[in-house]
């Protein structure tokens, strides 16, 4: 595999090129999402955590749209947003989400930045799960779920172990499928989006976070639906 020269990410023209050629619906969703995230932040008490949450939400949402459009910039966006999400998750006591964000960095962000082949001719590399691979995927998910639940109940004590562990396990499974270019990743992203909406909604209700991430994960879910329906997105078309 060809390694992407690290110097590319320090060139402005690389970022401009990476943000070009997205589907029109994606650009509309991006502008709508940024507006909602900023609005939710301004409407809440401004603290260091709320500002960090806003930055992570904008970068993370842009990252998901970049994945949908198979753009390598999702690596740097995901790397920075995941690092901030780790801080926020520790503060909110969602420890499985800390592991999830770490896995995002290891499976999605760093490989995408290092391997230029990841986003080259993506439509030619997309494939589906066979029955055997579905069984392997379910087994992998079950093992990860058990480990994250133990983490949330035995090592660290999370106020929301079931929701936190389930959302984390689904996200880790989706990350693995994404790295391997399986289209079924979006089934996992969709379900993970629903669980993350519940997780951060409950977290906000219990006073450990504001509503910004709750709204951001609703936006993530909208992006997942876009991947299913937009004919200009290669994952399902």
N, C-alpha and C positions, 0 to 999 in steps of 0.2 A: 504494500500500500504506500502511496505517496504521502509524505508528511508535508503539511501546509507550513510554509515559512512563517515563523512567528511575527516577523516584521510587518506582514500584511495588515494586521489588526491595528497598527499604529498609523496607517495611512487613511486620510479622510476619504479619498476616492473609493476605498474598499467599502466603507460604510454606505456611501451614496449608492454604489452599485448594488449592494446587498438589499437596500430598501426599494429598489426599482423592480418593476415587472410583477408586482403582487396583483392579485385579482382585485377588481374595483370594490367588491363587497368587503374585502379584507380591509382596504383603506378606510371605508366608511365605519366599519366596526372599530378600527383602531382609534379614530378620532372621537367616536362616541365613548369608547372605553376610557380614554385619557380624561375626557371631560367629567365622566361619572366619578372616577377615582379622585380627581382633584376636588370636585364638589363635595364628596363625602368627607374628605380630609378637612377641608375648610369649615364644614358644618360641625365638626367635632372639636373638642379641646385640643389645642396645638401643644404637643409634647415631643420630646426626642423620638419616642417610639412611634408616634403617629406620623411624623415626617419620614422616618425610616420605612414605615409601612407603605406610605405613598410612593416612595422611590422604588421599593421592591415590587409593588403592585404594577406600576407602569412598565418597568423593565420586564417583569415576568409575563405580563399580558402580551407585550410586544413580542416576547420570545415565543409564546405559543402560536401567535400568528405567523411568525417566521418559520416555525416547524411546519405549519400547514402549507406554507408556500415553498417549503424545502430550501430555505436560505441558511447559509452557514453562519450568519450573524447570530442565529439563535444560541450558538455556543457561548459567545461573550456576554450576551444579554442574560442568558440563563445562569452563567457563572456568578455574575455580580448579584443578580436577584436572589439566587439560592443562598449565597453567603449572608445576605441581609435577612432572608427568611429564617435562617438558622438562629440568628440573634432574637428575632421576634418570637419564634417558637419556643425557645428556652424561657423567655420572659412569660409566655402564655402557658407554660407547662405542657405543651403538646410535644412530647419527647419523640414519638414515632415520626412526627413530621420533621424533626431534626435529622433523623436517619434518612428519611425520604429525600430531603434537600441535598444531603451528602451524596446519595446515590445519583441524583440528577447530575451533580457535578461530575461524578466518576463515569457514568454511562452515557450521558448526553452531551454535556458541555465540553469537557476536555477532548473526547474523541472527535467531535464535530470540528473543533478548532484545529486539531492536529492532522486530521485526515481530509484532504481536499476532495477525495472521491465520494464522501458521504452525500453531498448535495449535487453531484454531477450526474446528469441523466437519471434523476431519481425515479421517473416513471418506468424506467427499464428494470429497476431493481425491486420494485414493490411486488410482494407476493402474499399469499394467504396461508393460514394455518391448516394443515391436514388434521385428521382425527387424532393421529398419534401425537402431533405437536400440541393439539388442544389439551390432551390429557396431561402432557408434560407441563403445559402452562398452568393448568389447574393445580397440579401437584406443587409446582413452584410457589404459586400464590398461597396455598394452604400452609406450607412450611414457613414462609415469610410472615404470614398473619400470626402464627403461633409464636414466633420469635419476638415480634413487635409487641404482642400482648404481654408476654413475659417481661419485656423491657419496661412496659408501662405500669406493671403491677408488682414486680419483684425488685427491679434495680432502681428505677425512678418511679415515683408515684404520681401518675397523671389523674386529674379529676375526671377525665373523659377517656378511659383506656380502650373501650370497645370501638367508639367512633374513630378515635385517633389511630389505633392499630389497623382498623379496616381500611381507612382512607390511605394510610401509608402503604399497606400491602398492595392495594390496587394500583397505586401510583408507581411503585417499584416494578410491578409486573408490566405495566404500560411502558415504562422506560426501557425495559429489556426488549420488548417488542418493537419499540421505536428505533432503537439502535440497530436491530436486525432487519428493519424495513418491512415489518409485517403490518398490513393495513388494519388488522384487528386491534391494533393499539388504540384506535379511536373508540372502540366499545369500552375499553378499560378507562380511557380518559373521560368518557361521558359519565360512567358510573362513579369514577373517582371525583369528578366535578360535583356530582350530587352529594356525595358523602362529605366533601370539603365544604360545601355550602352549609351543611348541617353542623359540621365540626366548628367552623368559625362563627356561625350564628350562635351556637350554644356557648362558645368561648366568650363572645361579646356579651351575651345575656348574663353570664356569670361574672362579668367585670374584668376579664383577663385580656381583652382586646377591644378595639373599636369596630365599627361596622364596615370599614374599608375593605378588609379581606373577604368578608361575607359577600359584598357586592362584586368584588374582583372575581371570585370563583363563579359567580353567576355569569360574568363576562366570559370566563374560561369555557363554561358550558356552552355558551352561544357560539364560540369558536369551534367547538367540537361538532355542533350541529351544522356549521358552515362547511366543515370538511366533508360531511355526508351529502350536502345538497348543492354546493357550488360546482358547476361543471368545469370551471377553470382550475380546480384543485385536483392534483393527480392521484391522491391516495385512493379515491374511490371512483375516479372517472378516467 
